[in-house]
């Protein structure tokens, strides 16, 4: 059976798009998203650096809402 990786941003929008790219945050295995070529550009333009807002965005893609203070604390741990 073949494993197909779907873009997390497209999935949130109700679409299915296959992807081969993954964005990760070093030291945080739970902060990883799979993105298609179109969305990788959008995400990198909107979040050029890893910020607490970026952490909130990643969790939001998985329908998990976290507060800004929680995101800041997560980034300070590593």
Secondary structure, 3 states (H helix, E strand, C coil): CCCCCECHHHHHCCCCCECCEEEEECCEEEEEEEECHHHHHHHHHHCCCCCHHHHHHHHHHCCCCCCHHHHHHHHHCC
